Amino acid sequence: MTTTLSIPLNIFFFHQIQSTPTSSFLHSQTVTFSRRKATLKIACSGSQQNPQQQQNQQKKKQFNTNDTDSDGEKGYDPVGFLVKRGISHKVFAQFLRERYKALKDLKDEILKRHMNFKEMASGYELLGMHRHPEHRVDYMEWAPGARYCAIAADFNGWSATENCAREHYFGHDDYGYWFIVLDDKLREGEEPDELYFQQYNYVDDYDKGDSGVTIEELFKKTNDGYWQPGEDRYIKNHLEVPAKLYEQFFGPNGPQTMEELGNIPDAETRYKEWAAKNGPSPYAVIDDGKNYDIFNVKVDPEWQERIRALKPPIEYWLETRKGRKAWLKKYIPGIPHGSKYRVYFNTSNGPLERVPAWATYVQPELDGRQAYAIHWEPPPEDAYKWKNKSPKVPKSLRIYEAHIGISGSEPKISSFNDFADKTLPHIKEAGYNAIQLIGVVEHKDYFTVGYRVTNFYATSSRYGTPDDFKRLVDEAHGLGLLVFMEIVHSYAAADEMVGLSLFDGSNDCYFHSGKRGQHKFWGTRMFKYGDVDVLHFLLSNLTWWIEEYQIDGFQFHSLSSMIYTHNGFASFTGDLEEYSNQYVDKDALLYLIMANEILHVLHPNIVTIAEDATYYPGLCEPTSQGGLGFDYYVNLSAPEMWSTFLETVPDHEWSMTKIVNTLISKKEYADKMLLYAENHNQSISGRRSLAEVLFGEIDEHSENYKESLLRGSSLHKMIRLITLTIGGRAYMNFIGNEFGHPKRVEFPTSSNDYSYSLANRQWDLLEKDGVHRDLFTFDKDMMKLDKNERVLSRGFPSFHHVNDSSKV
């Protein structure tokens, strides 16, 4: 193909591109694809303690493009941490090599569907409800088992036909993604927009627009700024070029029909004849014969430099946008703020209504009312505006673990605002530098403490609105506190109407089918981690909490439930073969590796914590060396040991050796260990807190009351001091235990007549002198000790004397 036109041409050809279902609908992009094999070159360390800026920039570049090198796995050793630790185990080493190969294959599979890994982990930008600048709202959902999809809502009378996926509107693709457009309604008496592509400022610069400049004036300004005199001649007269070409080829009286046309020489021959007469054209488009790059465009270098020096005409395009006031004057929002809606599917098993999987605000089923999603789009002047930035990650973490609902002193469910106003100042006074929130993500049943998640992108509506949670996080950052949250990706609630179970009518949409899809003991559903679309959902969920709510880290709950097909309910002897046998879910391990790689590359300051009762080998090793890439792991043995000692062993018989060995756990991983004397399990899971064991049965009228109180107080202090000073670089405390909360936590259930009497914290105990204020003062002194003397971060202590006889 050739052309001899004396005008600049921009020609974009896409060769063998597979469109991703999540991006093909809304964005037309100019993309350059490399023909090299798409495998990711990355050596991502799980720890934020050793950031190398140059390497991080290179990794981020690789995550933002799909230009990867098949031979570029430098620094990647699948068994690296085994060599480093001097561990020799042939079977486990082979398992790590096979897992690494599976990881490469998984990344290749992802890059066939997504432009890069950043896009893979940003599904929330397209899925769910999103306002489009062209006066409409776009809705997208993944439901491969559905045959029909619609939005049933209060604004359309819960109709299953009014707002549905339509043909010729990209309504459904081959991967099972559904696309619905909810157009804003034109107000009575208003005329449609003159431009079919008219856009409005809804949130960003919502107070700008309506400059009064007509579209003709803008086009003239654009052309005057870009084209030299005469360069836009063929744009204004688009028929002039083909007419002149036709006359040049065939003369003024050329053939008028195909029969008269006859045989025409090929393009290259015609071009050579023309070039011999007129000289070579600087704008010729030449086919160089290469399959992967069909056309090269040759242009005048001076013209090319001038065009490249110009800024893109974005400012002119944005000037065509109108303001929010103009939009509200002309249109009624297709889905108003606060609207209630569900997604309607027609499936092989009949019609279904579900709460959308990507909904960001949900009212769960309550008092017999069916659950629904709430469209959260407050006016920009009312939307929450961030005031504070996240603090820097300290070398030692002193984490205050809390549950929002029980954080108040009254027998009711406390709110995000209650926690921000009352509990955050207490945490700051106590000397902690981070908080970890449990039960924040939406869950149907309050008594599950938030572990049976139903809606993974929504904060729990029982505590307040999404903006209320943003305020809580912002206020914490303003006090210098990092905000972590416990994320539950190891299983999901089995609820169908409000959760993901049987979401599209099929049993294997998000979860495994059969027994594999059910937790062995808890009745929850197990994710299908080997499915690219399920990974898309889970990885995007992690990024969502960071981008939308500025979360600083995650504790991954109950990894043993997802890593093993027996859900961790098996005896472990410590043989490495137990971590590589047929009961290990390799897909779950690959998900954890991908999660840590993506999080640490896109967000270098993020903190990830692993909660795994089986202490899977390589939890906190870099992914480039065969590890899973976590920053910390939780020593779950320590709180169990202290609880067992207090309840079953007289204190004069406590084993010093066991205490030291349990708190040290594995010395080589001490700098990655998070320790606590007691966690929420002791208080919540039908058991007793340490203070309840120590003080709960003391009779204040007995002769030994003071002696018993002194003994209990001393043991409470010593347990916490030993735990803080012997352990790793992170320490955690559950809300109320810093002052020896005397009662356990008991959520309202039918067994206690739905009482809230034990679902709170007795903050009034700190207002009067006594053992609880004394314990709180001691805990504050411990935090101050670490802050001033770097107890947690200065290095692992040396033990030169452990004597079980003398109890020293």
Secondary structure, DSSP 8 states (H G I E B T S, - for coil): -----SS--------S----TTTTTT---------S---------S-TTS--HHHHHHHHHHHH-----TT--TT--TTHHHHHHT---HHHHHHHHHHHHHHHHHHHHHHHHSSSHHHHT-GGGTSEEEEETTTEEEEEEE-TTEEEEEEEEGGGTT-SSSEE--TTTT-B-TTSEEEEEEE-EE-TT----SSTT--B-SSTTTT-------HHHHHHHHHHHH--TTTTHHHHSTTHHHHHHHHHHH-TT---SHHHH-----HHHHHHHHHHHH---TT-EEE---SSS-EEE---HHHHHHHHHS--THHHHHHT-B-HHHHHHHEE-SS-TT-EEEEEEEETTEEEEE--TT-SEEE--BTTB--EEE-----TTTS-----------SSEEEEEEEGGG-SSSSS---HHHIIIIIHHHHHHHT-SEEEEES-EEES-GGGTT-SEEEEEEEETTS--HHHHHHHHHHHHHTT-EEEEEE--S-B---SSSSSTTTTS-TTSSB--GGGGB-TTT--B-B-TT-HHHHHHHHHHHHHHHHHH---EEEE--HHHHHBTTTT-S---S-GGGGSSTTB-HHHHHHHHHHHHHHHHH-TT-EEEE--TT--TTTTS-GGGTS---SEEE-THHHHHHHHHHHHS-GGG--HHHHHHHHHSSGGGGGGEEE-SS-HHHHHSS---HHHHHHTT--TTSTTHHHHHHHHHHHHHHHHHHHHHHS-SEEEEETTGGGT-SS------GGGTT--TTSS--GGGGGSSSHHHHHHHHHHHHHHHHHHH-TTTS---------TTTT-
